[in-house]
Amino acid sequence: MSDRDITRGSVSFDDEWAGIRTATNDQQTAMRLNQLDGGGGGGGSQQFGTLKVEQTDLAAIGDAAFKLRQRLGTDGDQAKASTQEAGMAMKLDFALGPALATMAEK
């Protein structure tokens, strides 16, 4: 709490926000990037690497993506069935039952 808050009592949000903005504008902001020293590992040298991708790399990524999609579909179907079952079981006794059944249909 600042001295201003103590002497004036509570400060409105607008007053406090305006004070923060003014204080921020008065400060000089700068960004510092971490880098290695000039030992050749970085640090702003003008050397650029070459990105090389083989067809086998791309095929492996595509295969992994396809398997992931298949797995998500299978797991999603199992979750849908469980949600529908839970919704039907709770339909008469709990308000949540119809909501679960509706969600499983979506």
LOMILUM-935675 format. One record per residue (C-alpha): residue number from 0; x, y, z. Coordinates in steps of 0.05 Angstrom, whole numbers, plus 5000, padded with zeros to 4 digits. Each point is the difference from the previous one (the first is absolute). Layout:
// residues N
[NUM [X Y Z]]
...
//
This chain:
// residues 106
[0 [5000 5000 5000]]
[1 [5030 5068 4981]]
[2 [5000 5064 5042]]
[3 [4947 5028 4953]]
[4 [4953 4943 5018]]
[5 [5010 5012 5074]]
[6 [4989 5075 4999]]
[7 [4942 5002 4951]]
[8 [4965 4937 5022]]
[9 [4979 4953 4946]]
[10 [5018 5016 4928]]
[11 [4952 4986 4943]]
[12 [5019 4949 4948]]
[13 [5004 5054 4947]]
[14 [5047 5042 5041]]
[15 [5044 4941 5017]]
[16 [5001 4977 4927]]
[17 [5018 5069 4975]]
[18 [5057 5003 5050]]
[19 [5027 4933 4978]]
[20 [4996 5020 4926]]
[21 [5037 5065 5014]]
[22 [5054 4965 5040]]
[23 [5008 4949 4945]]
[24 [5005 5052 4946]]
[25 [5053 5037 5041]]
[26 [5043 4938 5004]]
[27 [5044 4981 4942]]
[28 [4986 4929 4980]]
[29 [5052 4957 4965]]
[30 [5008 4928 4980]]
[31 [5063 4961 5014]]
[32 [5013 4937 4961]]
[33 [5045 4948 5030]]
[34 [5055 4976 4955]]
[35 [5065 4962 5000]]
[36 [5066 5035 4999]]
[37 [5036 5006 4933]]
[38 [5025 4928 5004]]
[39 [4964 4979 4937]]
[40 [4938 4971 5034]]
[41 [4954 5058 4984]]
[42 [5005 5070 5024]]
[43 [4981 5035 4936]]
[44 [5046 4969 4949]]
[45 [4978 5004 4928]]
[46 [5005 4926 4987]]
[47 [4935 4965 4983]]
[48 [4987 4925 5001]]
[49 [4963 4960 4948]]
[50 [4936 4965 5017]]
[51 [4998 4932 4967]]
[52 [4939 4955 5001]]
[53 [4998 4932 4968]]
[54 [4938 4968 4972]]
[55 [5005 4945 5052]]
[56 [4996 5053 5055]]
[57 [4937 5030 4970]]
[58 [4970 4931 4991]]
[59 [5013 4983 5073]]
[60 [4967 5065 5023]]
[61 [4940 4987 4955]]
[62 [4994 4928 5026]]
[63 [5003 5023 5072]]
[64 [4946 5053 4987]]
[65 [4955 4949 4966]]
[66 [5008 4951 5059]]
[67 [4985 5056 5049]]
[68 [4937 5018 4963]]
[69 [4977 4928 4998]]
[70 [5014 4993 5075]]
[71 [4962 5063 5017]]
[72 [4941 4976 4960]]
[73 [5000 4932 5035]]
[74 [5008 5030 5069]]
[75 [4948 5053 4986]]
[76 [4950 4946 4979]]
[77 [5013 4963 5065]]
[78 [4991 5063 5041]]
[79 [4935 5016 4962]]
[80 [4972 4931 5016]]
[81 [5018 5007 5074]]
[82 [4970 5069 5003]]
[83 [4935 4976 4968]]
[84 [4997 4941 5048]]
[85 [5011 5045 5060]]
[86 [4948 5049 4975]]
[87 [4947 4946 4992]]
[88 [5016 4971 5069]]
[89 [4992 5068 5034]]
[90 [4942 5025 4958]]
[91 [4946 4986 5051]]
[92 [5036 5018 5064]]
[93 [5046 5058 4983]]
[94 [4993 5063 4958]]
[95 [5070 4986 4973]]
[96 [4975 4937 4963]]
[97 [4964 5035 4943]]
[98 [5057 5050 4993]]
[99 [5050 4942 4992]]
[100 [4955 4966 4949]]
[101 [4993 5065 4960]]
[102 [5076 5012 5003]]
[103 [5014 4929 4975]]
[104 [4956 5012 4939]]
[105 [5040 5061 4979]]
//
